[in-house]
Amino acid sequence: MKKLILLSVVLAMAAAGSAMAQAVVSETEREAVRGVPDKWGVALGSFWQTFDTTVRLDGQTRTGTDINWEHDLGMDKNRTDFELALFYRLGDRHRIDVIYTAWNRSHSKTLDRDIQWGDTIYHAHASLDSSLDTKLFNIIYKYAFFNNGKVNFGLNGGISSLWLDFKLSGQASVSGSPVSGRVVESKSQILPIPVIGAHFEMTLLKRLFWRAEGNFFAASIAGYNGNLTILNTSLDYYFTRNVGLGGGFASNVFKVTTSGSRGGDLFVRYSFSGVYAHLDLAF
């Protein structure tokens, strides 16, 4: 499915090339072609996600365990969550998009093996409570090379941020010494990642649109190593001038390593993908 999304983005860029000679037109002219205004809008919807989460927190002297939170800790692999998206057009070529979604997962499981989290070791055959709270916030600026009502194509730049709160609780040893009672470890991390990419929209019929978008980042900067891929494609139909329904597929993959000041390096590979549906409002 991810390959299909990538193919959609490539095809979108190729299709856009055929319209390069056409000028950007005014808001009124675009609406006459599209049948839908594009000054600002809101999308409210659900995202049916499949997760794959691997996290490692190193200690000061030892490398931590690569923990798959779905397999090792038994967290839900599939969830349905709410998503909010907004856009505002600053001009014929300029637009700002904002996306927000959040989800919380938790589970209790008897461990199959020892797990090291920082300087704490949670032991095999003991019960471990775990939770992972996540918030995703994207703000993307979009510049249109052309925007004529039939085709909208351009480049993106912005920030994609993950807010992560990890928590583990269970019988454990700390720095090699057993501890009576339950040991609770928590770790909060904000992962702001700059992105660049491309967007595409084609008017297939009046009020019917095909959309595709890809945002990417890969760099190492001062103890911060990040790799990000966000891809999505959708079909949207407006049954009135201002109200429509849409659906598609999205894939998000974050891979980040951050260095701690005294050990404690954190490695996160967090992917979530699936189908989504939303109610569109455009004005």
C-alpha distance (Angstrom), angle and dihedral (degrees) to the residues before:
residue distance angle dihedral
M1 . . .
K2 3.81 . .
K3 3.80 89.3 .
L4 3.79 89.0 52.8
I5 3.79 90.6 53.9
L6 3.79 91.8 48.9
L7 3.79 89.3 48.9
S8 3.80 89.4 50.7
V9 3.80 90.5 54.5
V10 3.82 91.8 49.2
L11 3.80 92.1 47.8
A12 3.79 89.9 47.8
M13 3.79 91.4 54.6
A14 3.81 90.9 47.8
A15 3.80 91.9 49.7
A16 3.77 90.2 48.6
G17 3.80 90.2 55.5
S18 3.79 90.5 65.0
A19 3.79 90.5 62.6
M20 3.82 98.6 45.8
A21 3.79 92.3 111.0
Q22 3.80 92.2 61.4
A23 3.78 117.7 93.4
V24 3.76 128.3 -125.7
V25 3.78 107.1 -96.5
S26 3.79 133.8 -155.0
E27 3.80 126.2 -84.2
T28 3.82 90.9 -106.2
E29 3.80 92.7 50.8
R30 3.80 91.9 48.2
E31 3.79 92.4 51.9
A32 3.80 90.9 50.7
V33 3.82 88.6 58.7
R34 3.80 99.1 36.8
G35 3.80 100.0 37.5
V36 3.83 88.0 -139.6
P37 3.83 130.1 83.1
D38 3.81 118.5 -120.8
K39 3.83 106.4 -164.7
W40 3.80 94.8 107.1
G41 3.76 139.0 -20.9
V42 3.79 150.2 173.8
A43 3.81 131.7 -138.7
L44 3.82 121.3 -163.1
G45 3.76 117.4 -173.6
S46 3.79 155.7 127.8
F47 3.78 128.2 -94.1
W48 3.83 116.8 -153.7
Q49 3.80 98.5 -154.8
T50 3.80 136.1 -169.2
F51 3.82 113.3 -158.0
D52 3.80 134.2 -151.5
T53 3.81 111.5 179.2
T54 3.80 127.3 177.0
V55 3.81 119.7 174.0
R56 3.80 133.1 173.6
L57 3.80 127.3 -174.8
D58 3.80 113.5 -169.4
G59 3.79 122.9 -147.2
Q60 3.79 126.0 -134.0
T61 3.82 92.7 -92.1
R62 3.82 106.4 11.3
T63 3.78 136.2 54.8
G64 3.79 113.3 -113.6
T65 3.80 127.2 -126.8
D66 3.79 120.8 -88.1
I67 3.82 97.7 -120.9
N68 3.77 120.5 -162.7
W69 3.79 101.5 -155.9
E70 3.81 94.2 -156.4
H71 3.83 98.2 45.4
D72 3.83 103.8 28.5
L73 3.81 98.4 34.7
G74 3.81 99.8 29.2
M75 3.80 98.7 -123.8
D76 3.80 119.7 163.1
K77 3.78 111.3 -82.5
N78 3.81 93.2 -162.2
R79 3.80 129.1 46.7
T80 3.78 141.1 158.5
D81 3.81 115.3 -136.1
F82 3.79 139.3 174.5
E83 3.81 120.5 -104.0
L84 3.81 130.6 -166.9
A85 3.81 123.5 -163.0
L86 3.82 129.0 -179.6
F87 3.79 133.6 -178.6
Y88 3.78 134.4 -173.2
R89 3.80 125.0 -172.9
L90 3.81 113.2 -140.2
G91 3.80 92.7 -173.4
D92 3.79 142.8 -27.2
R93 3.81 90.7 -67.2
H94 3.82 102.6 26.4
R95 3.80 130.2 74.6
I96 3.83 138.8 160.5
D97 3.83 121.9 -147.9
V98 3.83 125.5 -166.8
I99 3.82 124.8 -170.8
Y100 3.81 127.6 -175.9
T101 3.79 131.7 179.1
A102 3.81 134.4 153.1
W103 3.79 138.6 -172.5
N104 3.81 139.2 177.3
R105 3.80 125.5 -150.7
S106 3.81 130.0 -177.5
H107 3.80 138.0 166.1
S108 3.81 143.9 166.9
K109 3.80 119.5 -135.9
T110 3.80 140.9 163.5
L111 3.79 105.6 -117.0
D112 3.79 121.1 -117.7
R113 3.83 92.4 -158.1
D114 3.80 142.7 9.2
I115 3.80 113.7 -76.6
Q116 3.79 123.2 -158.9
W117 3.82 115.6 -153.8
G118 3.79 109.7 179.4
D119 3.82 106.0 -50.0
T120 3.83 92.9 -22.4
I121 3.81 124.0 94.3
Y122 3.81 118.3 -158.7
H123 3.79 108.2 -157.9
A124 3.78 131.3 -126.3
H125 3.83 117.0 -102.0
A126 3.83 91.5 25.9
S127 3.80 124.5 111.8
L128 3.81 115.0 -105.9
D129 3.81 125.2 -166.9
S130 3.79 113.6 -154.4
S131 3.77 136.6 179.3
L132 3.79 135.2 -179.3
D133 3.80 120.8 -169.5
T134 3.80 116.3 -169.2
K135 3.78 136.1 -173.3
L136 3.80 124.3 -176.3
F137 3.80 121.3 -161.0
N138 3.81 123.0 175.3
I139 3.77 127.4 -178.4
I140 3.79 114.0 -176.2
Y141 3.81 131.4 -179.6
K142 3.81 114.3 -150.0
Y143 3.78 126.2 -159.8
A144 3.82 117.5 -165.5
F145 3.80 118.9 -146.4
F146 3.75 85.7 -166.2
N147 3.78 134.3 1.5
N148 3.78 113.5 177.8
G149 3.80 103.9 151.1
K150 3.80 92.6 -101.0
V151 3.81 98.1 61.5
N152 3.80 131.9 14.4
F153 3.80 115.7 -170.7
G154 3.80 133.5 162.1
L155 3.79 150.2 116.1
N156 3.80 131.4 -71.2
G157 3.78 135.8 -147.1
G158 3.78 130.9 174.3
I159 3.78 148.3 95.0
S160 3.81 131.0 -61.6
S161 3.81 112.5 -165.5
L162 3.79 131.8 -169.9
W163 3.82 120.1 -164.4
L164 3.82 108.1 -158.9
D165 3.82 128.0 -172.8
F166 3.81 114.8 -176.1
K167 3.81 123.6 -172.0
L168 3.82 131.5 179.4
S169 3.82 127.3 -179.8
G170 3.80 128.3 180.0
Q171 3.81 148.3 91.1
A172 3.78 109.1 -41.1
S173 3.78 151.7 151.5
V174 3.80 120.2 -120.0
S175 3.82 118.4 -150.7
G176 3.81 88.4 -15.4
S177 3.84 97.2 -51.8
P178 3.84 121.8 109.3
V179 3.81 115.0 -118.8
S180 3.80 124.1 -151.5
G181 3.80 116.0 -127.0
R182 3.74 125.8 12.3
V183 3.79 121.6 -36.5
V184 3.81 114.9 -143.0
E185 3.79 118.4 -157.9
S186 3.80 124.2 -179.0
K187 3.77 133.6 179.4
S188 3.80 128.8 -173.9
Q189 3.77 121.8 -166.3
I190 3.80 135.0 173.2
L191 3.80 114.2 -154.1
P192 3.82 109.9 -165.3
I193 3.81 109.1 -177.9
P194 3.82 124.6 -176.0
V195 3.79 113.4 -134.3
I196 3.77 138.8 -164.4
G197 3.77 125.4 -170.1
A198 3.78 149.3 125.3
H199 3.80 136.9 -91.5
F200 3.78 133.8 -157.4
E201 3.80 137.2 -174.1
M202 3.80 127.4 179.1
T203 3.80 126.0 -170.8
L204 3.81 102.9 -134.7
L205 3.79 93.9 177.1
K206 3.76 131.5 -11.8
R207 3.86 105.3 -63.7
L208 3.85 92.2 3.8
F209 3.82 117.2 103.9
W210 3.78 138.7 -180.0
R211 3.80 113.5 -152.9
A212 3.80 132.1 -173.1
E213 3.78 131.8 173.4
G214 3.78 139.4 173.9
N215 3.83 129.5 -170.3
F216 3.79 124.4 -176.0
F217 3.82 144.5 176.0
A218 3.81 136.1 175.4
A219 3.82 123.3 167.4
S220 3.81 145.8 121.8
I221 3.80 116.4 -132.8
A222 3.83 126.3 171.4
G223 3.80 99.4 -37.0
Y224 3.79 94.0 -30.6
N225 3.80 119.3 107.4
G226 3.78 116.2 -177.8
N227 3.78 137.6 176.2
L228 3.78 121.8 177.2
T229 3.80 136.0 174.2
I230 3.83 123.3 -179.6
L231 3.81 118.6 177.0
N232 3.79 131.2 169.7
T233 3.77 140.8 163.1
S234 3.81 130.8 -176.4
L235 3.80 148.9 166.6
D236 3.81 118.1 -132.5
Y237 3.80 128.2 -171.7
Y238 3.83 124.4 -171.5
F239 3.79 112.8 -153.2
T240 3.82 90.0 -171.8
R241 3.80 132.1 24.7
N242 3.80 91.6 -93.0
V243 3.82 108.5 21.7
G244 3.78 129.8 65.3
L245 3.79 146.9 147.4
G246 3.78 128.5 -125.4
G247 3.77 142.1 177.9
G248 3.77 139.9 -179.7
F249 3.78 147.7 129.4
A250 3.81 129.8 -75.5
S251 3.79 133.4 -171.9
N252 3.83 125.3 -166.3
V253 3.82 124.0 -177.2
F254 3.82 122.0 178.7
K255 3.80 120.1 -176.6
V256 3.81 113.9 176.2
T257 3.80 137.5 160.6
T258 3.81 120.0 -169.1
S259 3.80 124.7 -172.7
G260 3.80 120.7 -130.2
S261 3.81 121.4 -140.0
R262 3.86 92.9 -121.6
G263 3.76 102.8 23.0
G264 3.78 113.5 -69.9
D265 3.81 96.4 122.4
L266 3.81 111.3 -178.9
F267 3.79 123.2 -145.9
V268 3.82 119.5 -169.5
R269 3.78 129.0 -179.0
Y270 3.80 107.2 177.5
S271 3.78 122.6 171.2
F272 3.79 128.6 172.7
S273 3.77 125.4 171.7
G274 3.77 140.3 157.9
V275 3.78 146.9 109.8
Y276 3.79 123.9 -49.9
A277 3.80 138.2 -169.2
H278 3.78 128.7 -163.8
L279 3.78 147.0 176.8
D280 3.83 110.7 -119.9
L281 3.79 125.3 -149.9
A282 3.81 118.7 -174.5
F283 3.80 130.2 -178.5
